[in-house]
Amino acid sequence: MSIGCSNTEGFGVNNNETWPSQFCSHIPNSVNLNFGAGARSNDYICRCLLSYYDLIKPDLVLIMYTFPHRREIYTTDNGIEPYMPNIKWGYTKETEDGEKIEKYLTELQNDNEDFINWYKNHLLIKLFLESKKCNWTWSGDNLRTKYTEFNRFTLMDRFKMDLGSDNLHPGPKHHEYYGKVLFDYISRRFPNYINNPINSYNKLV
């Protein structure tokens, strides 16, 4: 199970070219469950995991956190909408309530609050997956923080090797590279994640 924003969903590339698909290509008989969604937030990543985990029961969860200033808006009619400060689109552009909420949140938001919001989501994810005894790894390159844990995957080469068809997001070569480097990292550091995913967690704690 892979969760993230457009970089995980694979804007600008074909489904088989995304980094989750490329990662799975190195594992025989693997199943690629890609829950990436464009312009979504770390709120979304946490909500998605908690909502779908018990339905699909993945052996391994790969999380690519997105920029911490992205959030979710809970509307008065019980809806959930994506939000980014100073970027009106969808609900915040097309509805009167959305415009008001975007204005208020933009005035209140700051970098420290954004980081704390990410950290709360991260702790929820961490405690949830540990309670399930599930293998997982997370990438925080988009967070711009040195905060680290034993299972954080950091890709030092942040450059885009190529661009997708939208000329904005990473292209097929970059996805292929990321999937291979992530697979090599897990193979070296957590070999049982792939060889024996059900029992590997107990060997680590």
C-alpha positions as CSV (number, residue, x, y, z in Angstrom):
1,M,0.0,0.0,0.0
2,S,1.5,3.3,-1.1
3,I,0.0,6.7,0.0
4,G,1.0,10.2,-1.0
5,C,0.1,13.1,-3.3
6,S,0.5,13.5,-7.0
7,N,4.1,12.3,-6.9
8,T,2.8,8.9,-5.7
9,E,-0.3,8.9,-7.9
10,G,2.0,9.6,-10.8
11,F,0.9,12.8,-12.5
12,G,2.4,12.9,-16.0
13,V,3.3,9.2,-16.3
14,N,1.5,6.0,-17.0
15,N,0.3,3.8,-14.2
16,N,3.0,1.2,-14.8
17,E,5.6,3.9,-14.6
18,T,4.8,5.2,-11.1
19,W,7.3,4.6,-8.3
20,P,4.9,2.3,-6.4
21,S,4.6,0.2,-9.6
22,Q,8.4,0.3,-10.2
23,F,9.0,-0.8,-6.6
24,C,6.6,-3.7,-6.9
25,S,8.2,-4.8,-10.1
26,H,11.2,-6.0,-8.1
27,I,9.0,-8.3,-5.9
28,P,7.6,-11.5,-7.5
29,N,3.8,-11.8,-7.2
30,S,3.4,-8.5,-5.5
31,V,0.2,-6.4,-5.6
32,N,0.5,-2.7,-6.2
33,L,-2.2,-0.8,-4.2
34,N,-1.5,2.9,-5.0
35,F,-3.6,5.4,-2.9
36,G,-1.8,8.5,-4.1
37,A,-4.1,11.5,-4.9
38,G,-3.1,14.7,-6.5
39,A,-2.7,17.9,-4.4
40,R,-3.8,16.0,-1.3
41,S,-2.3,16.5,2.2
42,N,-0.8,14.7,5.1
43,D,-4.3,14.9,6.6
44,Y,-5.4,12.8,3.7
45,I,-2.6,10.3,4.0
46,C,-3.5,9.7,7.6
47,R,-7.3,9.5,7.0
48,C,-6.8,7.2,4.0
49,L,-4.6,4.8,5.9
50,L,-7.0,4.5,8.8
51,S,-10.0,4.2,6.5
52,Y,-8.7,1.5,4.2
53,Y,-6.1,-0.5,6.1
54,D,-8.4,-3.1,7.5
55,L,-10.1,-3.6,4.2
56,I,-7.0,-4.4,2.2
57,K,-4.7,-5.6,5.0
58,P,-1.4,-4.8,3.3
59,D,1.9,-6.5,4.2
60,L,3.9,-3.3,3.7
61,V,2.9,0.4,3.8
62,L,5.0,3.0,1.9
63,I,4.3,6.6,2.8
64,M,5.6,9.6,0.9
65,Y,4.6,12.6,3.0
66,T,3.7,15.8,1.1
67,F,4.2,19.5,1.9
68,P,3.0,20.3,5.4
69,H,1.1,23.4,4.5
70,R,-1.6,21.4,2.7
71,R,-4.6,20.5,4.8
72,E,-8.2,19.2,4.6
73,I,-11.3,21.3,5.2
74,Y,-14.3,19.8,6.9
75,T,-17.4,21.5,5.5
76,T,-20.7,22.2,7.2
77,D,-22.4,19.5,5.2
78,N,-20.0,16.8,6.5
79,G,-17.8,16.9,3.4
80,I,-14.0,16.8,3.2
81,E,-12.2,19.1,0.8
82,P,-8.4,19.6,0.0
83,Y,-6.9,23.0,0.8
84,M,-3.7,24.9,0.1
85,P,-3.1,28.4,1.3
86,N,-3.2,31.2,-1.3
87,I,-4.2,28.7,-4.0
88,K,-7.9,28.8,-4.7
89,W,-9.2,25.7,-6.5
90,G,-12.2,23.5,-6.4
91,Y,-14.2,24.1,-3.2
92,T,-12.3,27.2,-2.1
93,K,-12.7,28.8,-5.5
94,E,-16.2,27.7,-6.5
95,T,-18.2,28.2,-3.3
96,E,-18.8,31.2,-1.1
97,D,-18.1,29.2,2.1
98,G,-15.0,27.8,0.6
99,E,-13.6,31.3,-0.2
100,K,-14.3,32.4,3.4
101,I,-12.6,29.4,4.9
102,E,-9.6,29.8,2.6
103,K,-9.2,33.4,3.7
104,Y,-9.5,32.7,7.4
105,L,-7.1,29.7,7.3
106,T,-4.5,31.5,5.2
107,E,-4.4,34.3,7.8
108,L,-4.0,31.9,10.7
109,Q,-1.6,29.4,9.2
110,N,2.2,29.4,9.9
111,D,5.2,27.1,9.4
112,N,5.3,25.9,13.0
113,E,1.6,25.0,13.0
114,D,2.0,23.2,9.7
115,F,4.8,21.1,11.0
116,I,2.9,20.2,14.2
117,N,-0.1,19.2,12.1
118,W,2.1,16.9,10.1
119,Y,3.7,15.5,13.3
120,K,0.2,14.7,14.8
121,N,-0.7,12.8,11.6
122,H,2.6,11.0,11.7
123,L,2.1,9.9,15.3
124,L,-1.4,8.6,14.5
125,I,0.1,6.7,11.6
126,K,3.0,5.3,13.6
127,L,0.9,4.2,16.5
128,F,-1.8,2.7,14.3
129,L,0.7,0.7,12.2
130,E,2.6,-0.5,15.2
131,S,-0.6,-1.7,16.8
132,K,-1.3,-3.7,13.6
133,K,2.3,-5.0,13.6
134,C,2.6,-3.8,10.0
135,N,5.9,-3.1,8.2
136,W,6.2,0.4,7.0
137,T,8.6,3.0,5.7
138,W,8.2,6.7,5.2
139,S,9.8,9.5,3.1
140,G,9.8,13.1,4.3
141,D,11.8,14.9,1.6
142,N,8.9,17.3,1.1
143,L,8.8,18.2,4.8
144,R,12.1,20.0,4.7
145,T,13.0,18.8,8.2
146,K,15.8,16.8,9.7
147,Y,13.4,14.9,12.0
148,T,14.2,11.2,11.5
149,E,13.4,7.8,12.7
150,F,14.8,4.3,12.1
151,N,12.4,3.7,9.2
152,R,12.6,7.0,7.4
153,F,13.8,6.7,3.8
154,T,15.6,9.8,2.5
155,L,16.4,10.2,-1.1
156,M,19.4,12.6,-1.1
157,D,19.1,13.2,-4.9
158,R,16.0,15.5,-4.9
159,F,16.5,16.6,-8.4
160,K,14.1,15.4,-11.1
161,M,15.9,13.1,-13.5
162,D,13.2,13.9,-16.1
163,L,9.7,15.3,-16.3
164,G,6.3,13.8,-17.0
165,S,4.0,14.8,-19.8
166,D,2.8,17.7,-17.7
167,N,6.3,19.2,-17.6
168,L,6.0,19.6,-13.9
169,H,6.0,16.3,-12.0
170,P,8.8,13.7,-12.1
171,G,9.0,11.6,-15.2
172,P,9.3,7.8,-15.9
173,K,13.1,7.7,-15.3
174,H,12.8,9.4,-11.9
175,H,10.0,7.1,-10.8
176,E,12.0,4.1,-11.9
177,Y,15.1,5.4,-10.0
178,Y,13.1,6.1,-6.9
179,G,11.4,2.7,-6.9
180,K,14.7,0.9,-7.3
181,V,16.5,2.9,-4.6
182,L,13.7,2.4,-2.2
183,F,13.6,-1.3,-2.9
184,D,17.4,-1.5,-2.3
185,Y,17.1,0.4,0.9
186,I,14.4,-1.9,2.3
187,S,16.3,-5.0,1.1
188,R,19.4,-3.9,3.0
189,R,17.8,-2.4,6.1
190,F,14.7,-4.5,6.5
191,P,15.1,-7.6,4.4
192,N,12.3,-9.4,6.2
193,Y,9.8,-6.8,5.1
194,I,9.8,-8.4,1.7
195,N,10.9,-12.0,2.4
196,N,8.7,-12.6,5.4
197,P,6.5,-9.5,5.9
198,I,4.1,-10.9,8.5
199,N,6.8,-11.8,11.1
200,S,9.4,-9.1,10.4
201,Y,8.0,-6.5,12.8
202,N,8.3,-8.7,15.8
203,K,12.0,-9.2,15.1
204,L,12.6,-5.4,15.2
205,V,11.0,-4.7,18.6
